[in-house]
Amino acid sequence: MKTQNFGYKKLYIGGELIDSASGEKDDVVCPATGEVIAQVARAGKEDALKALETAQKGFKYWSRLSLAERTNWMLKLKDAILEKEHDLRTAMVHEMGKTYAGSQEDIDRLTEALEWYPNAMQNLREEQIPDHDNTHAHKMISKPAGVAVAYLAWNFPLLNVGYKIGPALAAGCSLIIKPSALSPLSAYMIGEIMHSINFPAGVVNILSGPSSEVATTMTTSHIPAVLTMIGSTPTGLKVIADSTTSIKKFGMELGGNAPFIVFEDADFDNALELAIALRFGNSGQVCVAANRIFVHKNIYDKFVEAYVKKASEIKLGFGIKENPEVFMGPVVSKKDRDRMFDLVDDAVSKGATLEYGGKIPEGFPEGGNWIEPTVVSGITTDMKLFTQETFGPVAGIMPFETDEEVLELANDTEFGLASYIFTNDHKRIEKFTEELEFGEVQINGVKYAIYLPHGGYKNSGIGHDCSHLALEDYLVKKRVTTAI
């Protein structure tokens, strides 16, 4: 299993590629082999302060450009990224273990965001407010909020960049991107690309380092007007708590615990295929993954048998371009793999059945974080597989009997991001659409796109990624009243 070395990557601050103030570096480790495949400059407090200062200057420049001028720069960046597409995709495969085919989504969402959001901003209409006395004219206009700081998760390194850089730049904000220390490589490479096209200095800054130094410094600063992130709910809560040095806007996509509900009248094969894809795609490391699979008792045994067969046929491997048949790679770290084993052990100890997997596959590098696709049946509400976000390739399946029962089970979670139902009963669809406590309800299929809102209820977040709604996280409203 041959890996590639990407060398040393620098911070991108103030339009320049620079070493960290301390000169320290972090290793980037390939989860497939355990080998070091790159080093990145390790930012500290001094670098975070420098990024804040330069982003403040960048905002003054960027916010005063016309939308047409901002659009030209964003499209120039898009074209430059596409020229480096293969290098970026290969970097993502190496830094977090996703398949080469899976890396296409990251590139697509990033480049689409750079093109789509300027158009969305162009189409943002001023709101006219009627005056009841006919003495004044009123309108609401949108202005860029200021400096935005984005904390990103490791599972979609460049998709996550796209979800933030697109709306932030289109709205007129400057941006500081802090990628996860687990997958900083491709984000640092975006910094290199921006430097190569002389993107305006300070408008985008990219740095990674210990959260206790970098994130805390930026979160507690008075400079950011917007804090946005993609990550876990505990991290989101900490960011909100640390931010109270000043009033800031939030845009947060946090944890999920999606119910995937298959009724007796569903298209069985369609539900089965999507239940596999939504659990084991990206090695299950997806916030909208099918976390709790509920199947009606009359088709439960048939579904479990078919699901186990499909899971056993999944091709594991290092997903470089030469291995196009690979569907699932390793998980991102040994800590995360150990957490998968703990979830399975907890479920089995409480009466669930391990149907398939649950162990390290043979024939893979010992330094890698490999685990078989795993299926556990008969889960119950007292198990971690029910209460926690799995974020890995372990499927938990549970039977149900009535609509009321499964609706209560589905909503029995602190999270409320995505949900999926499969049925042809229109009255049932209407009921579940109304009563499922999730920001997304997907019926008999799945679709995600840059123009479709993505946001959650409860502890799954604030605001939206994707769609015109994401622009609102980076804009403030101003009322303009004129006497007639």
C-alpha positions in Angstrom: 0.0 0.0 0.0 2.1 2.8 -1.3 1.7 6.4 -0.1 2.9 9.7 -1.4 4.8 12.4 0.5 3.5 16.0 0.1 6.3 17.7 1.8 6.0 20.8 4.1 3.1 23.2 3.9 3.1 26.7 5.3 0.4 28.9 6.9 -1.4 31.3 4.6 -1.8 34.6 6.4 -2.0 38.1 4.9 -1.6 36.8 1.4 1.7 35.1 2.2 2.9 31.6 2.9 4.8 31.7 6.2 6.2 29.5 8.9 4.6 29.7 12.3 6.0 32.1 14.8 7.3 29.2 16.8 8.7 27.3 13.8 6.9 24.2 15.0 5.5 21.6 12.6 2.8 19.0 12.8 2.9 15.6 11.1 0.0 14.6 8.9 -0.5 10.9 9.2 -2.2 8.6 6.6 -4.9 6.6 8.4 -4.5 3.8 5.9 -0.9 3.1 6.8 0.1 5.2 9.8 2.9 6.8 7.7 3.7 10.5 7.8 2.7 11.9 4.4 3.3 15.6 5.0 4.1 18.3 7.6 2.3 21.5 8.1 3.3 24.7 10.0 1.8 24.5 13.5 0.1 27.7 14.4 0.0 29.1 17.9 -1.5 32.1 19.7 0.8 34.6 18.0 -0.2 33.3 14.6 -3.9 33.5 15.5 -3.5 37.1 16.6 -1.8 37.9 13.3 -4.5 36.2 11.3 -7.2 38.2 13.2 -5.4 41.5 12.5 -4.8 40.8 8.8 -8.4 39.6 8.4 -9.6 42.9 9.8 -7.6 44.7 7.2 -8.8 42.3 4.6 -12.4 42.9 5.5 -12.0 46.7 5.0 -10.7 46.0 1.5 -13.0 43.1 0.4 -16.3 44.6 1.7 -15.8 47.7 -0.3 -15.3 45.8 -3.6 -18.4 45.5 -5.8 -20.0 42.1 -6.1 -18.8 41.9 -9.6 -15.2 42.4 -8.5 -15.6 39.8 -5.7 -17.1 37.4 -8.2 -14.2 37.8 -10.6 -11.8 36.8 -7.8 -13.9 33.9 -6.7 -14.1 32.5 -10.2 -10.4 32.9 -10.7 -9.9 30.9 -7.5 -12.3 28.2 -8.8 -10.4 27.9 -12.1 -7.1 27.6 -10.2 -8.5 24.9 -7.9 -9.7 22.9 -10.9 -6.2 23.0 -12.4 -5.0 21.3 -9.2 -7.9 19.0 -8.8 -6.0 15.7 -9.0 -3.4 16.9 -6.5 -6.1 18.0 -4.1 -8.1 14.8 -4.4 -5.0 12.7 -3.8 -4.1 14.7 -0.7 -7.6 14.1 0.7 -7.3 10.4 0.1 -4.0 10.4 2.0 -4.9 12.7 4.9 -8.2 11.2 6.0 -8.6 7.9 4.1 -11.5 8.7 1.8 -11.8 7.0 -1.6 -10.6 8.8 -4.7 -14.2 8.6 -6.0 -15.5 10.1 -2.8 -13.1 13.0 -3.0 -14.9 14.2 -6.1 -17.7 15.5 -4.0 -15.3 17.7 -2.0 -14.0 19.3 -5.2 -17.5 19.7 -6.7 -19.0 21.4 -3.6 -16.0 23.7 -3.2 -15.9 24.9 -6.8 -19.7 25.1 -7.0 -19.8 27.3 -3.9 -17.3 29.7 -5.5 -19.6 30.1 -8.5 -23.1 29.7 -7.0 -22.9 32.1 -4.1 -22.1 35.3 -6.1 -25.2 34.5 -8.1 -27.2 34.0 -4.9 -25.9 37.3 -3.6 -26.9 39.0 -6.8 -30.4 37.6 -6.5 -30.8 38.8 -2.8 -33.6 41.3 -3.0 -34.0 44.3 -0.8 -37.1 43.9 1.4 -39.6 46.8 1.1 -41.7 47.5 4.2 -45.1 49.2 3.7 -45.7 52.3 5.7 -49.2 52.2 7.3 -49.4 56.0 7.3 -48.0 56.6 3.9 -45.5 59.2 5.3 -42.3 57.3 4.8 -40.6 54.7 2.6 -38.8 51.8 4.3 -36.4 49.1 3.1 -34.0 46.5 4.6 -30.6 46.2 3.1 -27.9 43.6 3.7 -24.4 44.4 4.7 -21.4 42.1 5.3 -21.1 41.3 9.0 -17.3 41.5 9.3 -14.5 39.0 10.0 -15.6 35.4 10.0 -13.8 32.5 11.7 -14.5 29.0 10.4 -13.6 25.8 12.4 -13.8 22.8 10.2 -14.2 19.1 10.6 -11.9 16.5 9.1 -14.4 14.3 7.3 -14.9 16.4 4.2 -11.8 18.6 4.1 -12.6 20.7 1.0 -16.4 20.4 0.9 -16.3 22.0 4.4 -14.1 24.8 3.1 -16.5 25.4 0.2 -19.5 25.6 2.6 -17.8 28.5 4.4 -15.7 30.3 1.8 -18.5 30.6 -0.8 -21.1 32.5 1.2 -18.5 34.4 3.3 -16.7 35.8 0.3 -19.9 36.5 -1.7 -21.4 38.3 1.3 -18.3 40.6 1.6 -16.7 39.1 4.7 -13.1 38.1 5.2 -12.4 34.7 6.5 -10.0 32.7 8.8 -10.2 29.0 8.1 -8.9 26.6 10.8 -9.0 23.1 9.4 -8.9 20.1 11.7 -5.4 19.0 12.8 -6.4 15.5 11.4 -6.8 16.7 7.8 -5.1 20.1 7.3 -3.2 19.2 4.2 -5.7 20.0 1.4 -6.8 23.2 3.1 -3.1 24.3 3.3 -2.8 23.5 -0.4 -5.8 25.9 -1.0 -3.6 28.5 0.6 -0.8 27.8 -1.8 -3.3 28.1 -4.7 -4.6 31.5 -3.4 -1.0 32.7 -3.0 -0.2 31.6 -6.6 -3.0 33.8 -8.1 -2.3 36.8 -5.8 -5.7 36.6 -4.1 -6.2 39.9 -2.2 -4.2 39.8 1.0 -5.9 39.1 4.3 -9.3 38.2 2.8 -8.7 34.5 3.4 -6.3 33.1 6.0 -5.6 29.4 6.7 -4.0 28.0 9.8 -4.1 24.9 11.9 -2.9 24.3 15.5 -3.9 23.3 19.0 -7.4 24.5 19.7 -6.4 25.7 23.2 -4.1 28.2 21.6 -5.5 29.0 18.1 -9.3 28.5 18.5 -9.5 29.9 22.0 -7.5 33.0 20.9 -9.8 33.7 18.0 -13.1 32.8 19.7 -12.5 35.1 22.6 -11.3 38.0 20.5 -13.4 41.0 19.9 -12.5 41.0 16.2 -14.7 38.2 14.7 -18.2 39.2 13.9 -19.1 35.6 12.8 -18.1 32.2 14.3 -19.0 29.3 12.0 -18.1 25.7 12.3 -18.7 22.1 11.2 -18.0 19.7 14.0 -19.3 18.0 17.2 -21.9 19.4 19.5 -19.6 19.6 22.5 -17.1 21.6 20.5 -19.9 23.9 19.4 -21.1 24.5 22.9 -17.5 25.4 23.9 -17.1 27.8 21.1 -20.4 29.5 22.1 -19.4 29.7 25.7 -15.9 31.1 24.9 -17.3 33.7 22.5 -19.1 35.9 25.1 -16.4 38.5 25.1 -18.5 40.3 22.4 -21.7 39.8 20.5 -21.1 37.5 17.5 -23.2 35.7 14.9 -23.1 31.9 14.8 -23.5 29.4 11.9 -23.0 25.9 13.2 -23.5 22.4 11.7 -23.1 20.0 14.6 -23.8 16.4 15.5 -26.4 14.2 14.1 -28.3 10.9 15.0 -30.3 10.4 11.9 -33.2 7.9 11.9 -33.6 5.8 8.8 -37.2 4.4 8.8 -38.2 1.6 6.5 -42.0 0.8 6.5 -43.5 -2.4 5.2 -44.8 -0.8 2.0 -41.5 0.8 1.1 -39.5 0.0 -2.1 -37.3 -2.6 -0.4 -34.4 -2.6 -2.8 -34.2 1.3 -2.8 -34.3 1.5 0.9 -31.6 -1.3 1.3 -29.2 0.4 -1.2 -29.5 3.8 0.4 -29.2 2.3 3.9 -25.9 0.8 2.9 -24.6 4.0 1.1 -25.7 6.3 4.0 -24.0 4.1 6.6 -20.8 3.0 5.0 -20.0 5.8 2.6 -17.0 7.8 3.7 -16.5 5.0 6.2 -19.6 6.2 8.0 -17.9 9.4 9.0 -20.8 11.7 7.9 -23.0 13.9 10.0 -26.1 12.8 8.0 -25.3 9.1 8.0 -28.1 6.6 8.7 -27.4 6.3 12.4 -30.4 4.3 13.7 -32.0 2.1 11.1 -35.6 1.3 12.0 -37.3 -1.5 10.0 -40.9 -2.7 10.3 -41.2 -6.0 12.0 -42.9 -7.7 9.1 -39.8 -7.2 6.8 -37.2 -6.9 9.6 -35.6 -10.4 9.2 -35.5 -10.1 5.4 -33.9 -6.7 5.6 -31.3 -7.7 8.1 -30.3 -10.7 6.0 -30.0 -8.6 2.9 -28.2 -5.8 4.7 -25.6 -8.2 6.1 -25.0 -9.6 2.6 -24.5 -6.1 1.1 -22.2 -5.1 3.9 -20.1 -8.2 3.5 -19.6 -7.4 -0.2 -18.2 -3.9 0.5 -14.7 -3.5 -1.0 -12.2 -2.1 1.6 -8.9 -0.5 0.5 -6.7 2.5 0.1 -8.9 4.6 -2.3 -6.3 6.0 -4.7 -7.2 6.5 -8.3 -5.8 3.1 -9.3 -8.3 1.4 -7.0 -11.7 2.6 -8.3 -13.6 -0.4 -7.0 -12.8 0.5 -3.4 -16.0 1.7 -1.5 -14.7 2.1 2.0 -11.3 3.1 3.5 -10.1 3.3 7.1 -11.4 5.5 9.9 -9.5 8.6 10.6 -7.7 7.5 13.8 -7.1 4.6 16.1 -9.1 6.5 18.8 -12.1 6.5 16.5 -11.6 2.8 15.7 -11.5 1.9 19.4 -14.7 3.9 19.8 -16.3 1.7 17.2 -15.3 -1.4 19.1 -16.7 0.1 22.3 -20.0 0.8 20.6 -20.3 -2.8 19.4 -19.2 -4.2 22.8 -21.7 -2.1 24.6 -24.6 -3.2 22.3 -23.7 -6.9 22.5 -23.4 -6.8 26.3 -26.9 -5.4 26.5 -28.5 -8.0 24.2 -27.9 -7.0 20.6 -26.5 -9.4 18.0 -23.3 -8.8 16.1 -24.4 -9.9 12.6 -21.2 -9.1 10.7 -17.8 -7.4 11.1 -16.7 -5.9 14.4 -13.0 -6.7 13.9 -9.8 -5.6 12.2 -9.7 -7.0 8.6 -6.7 -9.1 7.6 -4.2 -8.1 4.9 -4.0 -4.4 5.7 -1.1 -2.4 7.2 -1.0 -2.7 11.0 -0.3 1.0 11.2 -3.6 1.8 9.6 -7.0 2.3 11.3 -8.9 -0.5 9.6 -12.2 -2.0 10.7 -14.7 -4.1 8.8 -18.1 -2.7 7.9 -20.1 -3.8 10.9 -23.8 -4.7 11.4 -25.5 -5.0 14.8 -29.2 -6.0 15.0 -31.6 -5.7 17.8 -30.4 -2.4 19.3 -32.4 -0.8 22.1 -32.7 2.7 23.5 -30.2 2.0 26.4 -27.3 1.3 24.0 -24.7 3.8 22.9 -25.5 2.8 19.3 -28.9 4.4 19.8 -28.0 7.5 21.9 -24.7 8.5 20.4 -23.6 9.7 17.0 -21.7 6.7 15.6 -19.6 8.5 13.0 -18.1 5.3 11.8 -18.9 2.1 9.8 -21.2 0.4 12.4 -24.8 0.0 11.5 -27.4 -0.4 14.3 -30.8 -1.9 13.2 -33.9 -2.0 15.3 -37.4 -3.4 14.6 -40.6 -1.5 15.2 -44.3 -2.3 15.0 -46.4 0.9 14.8 -46.1 4.4 13.4 -46.5 6.0 16.8 -43.7 3.8 18.2 -41.2 4.6 15.6 -42.0 8.3 15.6 -41.3 8.4 19.3 -38.1 6.4 18.9 -36.9 8.6 16.0 -37.3 11.8 18.0 -35.7 10.3 21.1 -32.4 12.1 20.7 -30.8 15.4 21.5 -29.9 15.8 17.9 -32.0 16.9 15.0 -30.1 17.1 11.7 -31.2 14.7 9.0 -34.0 12.0 8.9 -35.1 9.5 6.3 -38.4 7.7 5.7 -39.3 5.1 3.2 -43.0 4.5 2.6 -45.7 5.0 -0.1 -48.5 5.9 2.3 -49.2 9.6 1.7 -51.0 10.2 5.0 -48.0 8.7 6.8 -45.6 10.9 4.9 -47.6 14.0 5.8 -47.7 13.0 9.5 -44.0 12.2 9.7 -43.0 15.3 7.7 -44.8 17.4 10.3 -43.8 15.5 13.4 -40.2 14.4 12.9 -38.0 16.8 14.9 -35.2 17.2 12.3 -34.0 20.0 10.0 -34.2 17.7 7.1 -36.8 15.0 6.2 -35.9 13.0 3.1 -38.6 10.7 1.7 -37.9 7.6 -0.5 -34.6 9.0 -1.6 -31.7 11.2 -0.8 -30.4 14.5 -2.3 -27.8 17.0 -1.1 -26.7 20.0 -3.3 -25.2 23.5 -2.8 -28.6 25.1 -3.5 -30.5 22.9 -0.9 -30.6 24.2 2.8 -28.7 22.1 5.3 -29.4 22.7 8.9 -30.7 21.2 12.1 -32.9 21.4 15.2 -32.0 21.0 18.8 -28.3 20.3 19.5 -27.5 19.9 15.8 -26.8 23.5 15.2 -27.7 27.1 14.3 -28.1 28.5 10.8 -27.6 26.7 7.6 -24.9 25.5 5.2 -25.7 25.5 1.5 -28.5 27.5 -0.2 -29.3 31.2 0.0 -29.9 30.8 3.7 -26.2 30.3 4.4 -25.7 34.0 3.3 -27.7 35.1 6.3 -24.9 33.9 8.6 -22.6 36.4 7.1 -24.9 39.4 6.7 -26.4 42.0 9.0 -29.6 43.9 8.2 -29.9 47.6 8.1 -33.3 49.5 8.0 -33.3 52.6 5.8 -36.3 54.9 6.3 -36.9 58.0 4.1 -39.5 60.6 4.7 -41.8 61.1 1.7 
